[in-house]
């Protein structure tokens, strides 16, 4: 059974991992006969959002603890990640990917990457193991690896940022996957497009399927 590591960024699309993308990714991994282990950085969130009013709340939450909601408690600090134990790594999207795993939402192309996230990505890349990212998460890969091909859908502003960081955006629609054969990187746009939950399920399954073909 092939083993996936999944990095989450909290719980909820405004300040953590996009829940539909996270769950559909886990479902796709399981449905296609692989297994997953979930990780998250043991750090405070950038901020906490009220997902009903879409306003910031005056409280502090921990990324690992919040991500444990999606993982049903079966989760590990990202500092414990060991690339030797996994065949592939995937990062769902959500604003938490751009606020907690990196600072893209705050600093744009001058963003910083969480040290444990960068370490995990580089360890997998060194072993030429497949790396996947959904929605906005490909910006993390662009910052870490530079000259790669990814997709964030068709948003021109984000595509321009990818170019500034040395990467190239391939315009994609619902369910489509951009495959960088040379670098073993797989990305799909999900909620970077105006999507239905069925579109997310299709994109996640297509992503995981293509990653499995390369393991």
C-alpha positions as CSV (number, residue, x, y, z in Angstrom):
1,X,0.0,0.0,0.0
2,X,1.4,3.4,-1.0
3,X,1.7,5.9,1.8
4,X,0.8,9.6,1.5
5,X,1.7,12.4,3.9
6,X,-0.9,15.1,4.0
7,X,0.0,18.5,5.5
8,X,-2.9,20.5,6.9
9,X,-3.0,24.2,7.9
10,X,-5.8,24.3,10.5
11,X,-9.5,23.9,9.9
12,X,-11.6,26.2,7.8
13,X,-11.0,27.9,4.5
14,X,-10.6,31.5,5.9
15,X,-7.8,30.7,8.4
16,X,-6.9,27.1,8.0
17,X,-7.2,24.2,5.5
18,X,-10.2,24.2,3.1
19,X,-12.2,21.4,4.6
20,X,-13.8,20.2,1.4
21,X,-10.4,20.0,-0.2
22,X,-8.8,18.3,2.8
23,X,-11.6,15.7,3.1
24,X,-11.8,15.0,-0.6
25,X,-8.0,14.5,-0.7
26,X,-8.2,12.0,2.1
27,X,-11.1,10.2,0.5
28,X,-9.3,10.0,-2.8
29,X,-6.3,8.5,-1.2
30,X,-8.3,5.9,0.6
31,X,-10.6,5.2,-2.4
32,X,-7.6,4.6,-4.7
33,X,-6.1,2.0,-2.3
34,X,-3.4,4.0,-0.6
35,X,-3.0,5.2,3.0
36,X,-2.5,8.6,4.6
37,X,-0.8,10.1,7.6
38,X,-1.8,13.7,8.5
39,X,0.6,16.3,9.7
40,X,0.4,20.0,10.7
41,X,2.8,22.6,12.1
42,X,2.6,23.0,15.9
43,X,2.3,26.8,15.8
44,X,-0.3,29.4,16.4
45,X,-2.5,30.4,13.5
46,X,-1.9,33.8,11.8
47,X,-5.3,34.8,13.1
48,X,-8.7,33.3,13.8
49,X,-11.7,34.0,11.6
50,X,-15.4,33.7,12.3
51,X,-16.6,31.6,9.4
52,X,-20.2,32.8,9.8
53,X,-19.6,36.5,9.9
54,X,-16.3,36.4,8.0
55,X,-14.8,38.7,10.6
56,X,-11.6,38.3,12.6
57,X,-12.0,37.1,16.2
58,X,-9.9,38.1,19.2
59,X,-8.5,34.8,20.2
60,X,-5.6,32.5,19.5
61,X,-5.7,29.0,18.1
62,X,-3.1,26.4,17.3
63,X,-2.7,25.0,13.8
64,X,-2.1,21.4,14.9
65,X,-5.0,21.4,17.3
66,X,-7.4,22.8,14.8
67,X,-6.2,20.5,12.0
68,X,-6.9,17.6,14.4
69,X,-10.6,18.3,14.0
70,X,-10.3,17.2,10.4
71,X,-8.0,14.3,11.2
72,X,-10.3,13.1,14.0
73,X,-7.3,13.4,16.3
74,X,-5.1,11.1,14.3
75,X,-2.4,13.7,13.5
76,X,1.3,14.4,14.1
77,X,3.4,17.5,14.5
78,X,5.0,18.3,11.1
79,X,8.4,18.4,12.9
80,X,8.1,14.6,13.2
81,X,7.8,14.1,9.4
82,X,10.3,11.6,7.9
83,X,10.4,11.4,4.1
84,X,11.8,7.9,4.2
85,X,8.4,6.6,5.4
86,X,6.3,8.1,2.6
87,X,5.8,7.6,-1.1
88,X,4.2,11.0,-1.7
89,X,3.2,14.3,-0.1
90,X,0.2,16.5,-0.7
91,X,-1.0,19.9,0.6
92,X,-4.7,20.9,0.4
93,X,-5.5,24.6,0.0
94,X,-7.4,27.2,2.0
95,X,-6.2,30.5,3.2
96,X,-4.4,28.7,6.1
97,X,-2.0,27.4,3.5
98,X,-1.2,31.0,2.6
99,X,-1.2,32.3,6.2
100,X,0.1,29.5,8.4
101,X,2.2,27.3,6.1
102,X,3.6,30.4,4.5
103,X,3.0,34.1,4.6
104,X,1.8,34.6,1.0
105,X,-1.5,36.1,2.0
106,X,0.4,38.8,4.0
107,X,3.7,39.3,2.1
108,X,3.0,38.2,-1.5
109,X,6.0,37.1,-3.4
110,X,8.3,38.1,-0.5
111,X,6.6,35.4,1.7
112,X,8.4,33.2,4.1
113,X,7.8,29.5,4.3
114,X,7.3,27.6,7.6
115,X,10.6,25.9,8.3
116,X,9.0,22.4,8.8
117,X,7.0,22.8,5.6
118,X,10.1,23.7,3.6
119,X,12.1,20.9,5.2
120,X,9.4,18.3,4.3
121,X,9.1,19.5,0.7
122,X,12.8,19.6,0.1
123,X,13.2,16.1,1.6
124,X,10.6,14.7,-0.7
125,X,12.0,16.5,-3.7
126,X,15.5,15.2,-3.0
127,X,14.1,11.6,-3.2
128,X,12.2,12.5,-6.4
129,X,8.9,11.5,-4.7
130,X,5.6,13.0,-6.0
131,X,4.5,16.3,-4.4
132,X,0.9,17.5,-4.8
133,X,-0.9,20.8,-4.0
134,X,-4.4,22.0,-4.4
135,X,-6.0,25.5,-4.8
136,X,-3.6,28.2,-3.5
137,X,-1.0,25.7,-2.0
138,X,1.0,25.6,-5.3
139,X,2.4,29.1,-4.4
140,X,4.3,27.3,-1.6
141,X,5.9,25.0,-4.1
142,X,6.8,27.9,-6.4
143,X,8.6,29.7,-3.5
144,X,10.5,26.7,-2.4
145,X,11.5,25.2,-5.8
146,X,11.4,28.2,-8.2
147,X,11.5,26.9,-11.8
148,X,8.5,24.5,-11.8
149,X,5.2,24.3,-13.6
150,X,2.0,24.4,-11.5
151,X,-1.6,25.6,-11.8
152,X,-3.7,27.9,-9.7
153,X,-6.4,27.9,-12.3
154,X,-6.7,31.1,-14.3
155,X,-6.3,34.0,-11.8
156,X,-4.0,36.5,-13.5
157,X,-2.7,38.2,-10.4
158,X,-1.6,34.9,-8.7
159,X,-0.2,33.6,-12.0
160,X,1.9,36.8,-12.2
161,X,3.2,36.2,-8.7
162,X,4.2,32.7,-9.7
163,X,6.2,34.1,-12.6
164,X,8.0,36.5,-10.2
165,X,9.0,33.5,-8.1
166,X,10.3,31.8,-11.1
167,X,7.5,29.3,-11.7
168,X,5.1,28.9,-14.6
169,X,1.3,28.7,-14.3
170,X,-0.7,26.4,-16.6
171,X,-4.3,27.6,-16.9
172,X,-6.7,24.8,-16.0
173,X,-10.4,24.1,-15.5
174,X,-12.4,22.0,-13.0
175,X,-10.8,18.6,-12.4
176,X,-7.7,19.2,-14.4
177,X,-4.3,18.5,-13.1
178,X,-1.0,20.2,-14.1
179,X,1.8,17.7,-14.1
180,X,5.4,18.8,-14.0
181,X,7.0,15.5,-15.2
182,X,10.6,16.8,-14.6
183,X,10.0,17.8,-11.0
184,X,7.4,15.2,-10.1
185,X,4.9,18.0,-9.0
186,X,1.1,17.7,-9.4
187,X,-1.4,20.6,-8.9
188,X,-5.1,21.2,-9.4
189,X,-7.1,24.5,-9.0
190,X,-10.1,23.5,-6.9
191,X,-11.6,26.6,-5.2
192,X,-9.3,29.0,-7.1
193,X,-12.1,28.6,-9.5
194,X,-15.8,29.0,-8.9
195,X,-16.4,25.4,-7.9
196,X,-19.0,23.0,-6.6
197,X,-18.0,20.4,-4.1
198,X,-18.3,17.8,-6.8
199,X,-15.6,19.7,-8.7
200,X,-13.4,19.5,-5.7
201,X,-13.9,15.7,-5.4
202,X,-13.1,15.3,-9.1
203,X,-9.9,17.4,-8.9
204,X,-8.7,15.7,-5.7
205,X,-9.2,12.2,-7.1
206,X,-7.6,13.1,-10.5
207,X,-4.6,14.6,-8.6
208,X,-4.1,11.5,-6.4
209,X,-4.6,9.2,-9.3
210,X,-1.9,10.9,-11.3
211,X,0.5,10.9,-8.3
212,X,0.0,7.2,-7.8
213,X,1.0,6.6,-11.4
214,X,4.4,8.1,-10.7
215,X,5.2,6.3,-7.4
